[in-house]
Amino acid sequence: MEKVSRSGNLIRVVLTGSESTGKSVLALQLAEHFNAELAPEFVRDFAVRKGAPIEFEDTDEIARGQIDLEDEHARRAQKLLIQDTDLLSTVVYSGHYYGRCAKWIVDVARARRPDLYLLLDIDVPWIPDEVRDREDRRDDMQQLFRDAVAESGAPYVVINGSWNERFQRARDAIETLLHS
């Protein structure tokens, strides 16, 4: 991992990757471990509230909602902000589902790239829920996330293994970042 140049004192770590890789659970564990602020994922609650399939026209509201959540939690954060996703996911899913993403979302995602991405691998069991729908395309989706993270220019660490190993690897990556 290369040394990170930060603007301001806040360090932002984003968990990303395909569906059902344990991002939300791991984000909460890491926030608790580091006594850090946790910015949740906006789109999950949006999808449940909508009660219908998400459409391309929803991506602006989803992106703005994610930005607002991140900013709200960043204002409360002391040194470290753990994010259970960011706009990169909106870019990936919009491209996958609709073949395009609004340019402003792509540009803002690039401008807001974090200090570190934790790219969670798909080597854990799929757990279905009311929002997830790509179990049969898991490899394809994960490749889209791998490519997007690599192209983002932000440092990243792949997090895989058992649930316990994932926590240890993620914790170690953040410790390294905090002491760089």
Secondary structure, 3 states (H helix, E strand, C coil): CCCCCCCCCCEEEEEECCCCCCHHHHHHHHHHHHCCEEECCHHHHHHHHHCCCCCHHHHHHHHHHHHHHHHHHHHHCCCEEEECCCHHHHHHHHHHHHCCCCHHHHHHHHHCCCCEEEEECCCCCCCCCCCCCCHHHHHHHHHHHHHHHHHHCCCEEEECCCHHHHHHHHHHHHHHHHCC
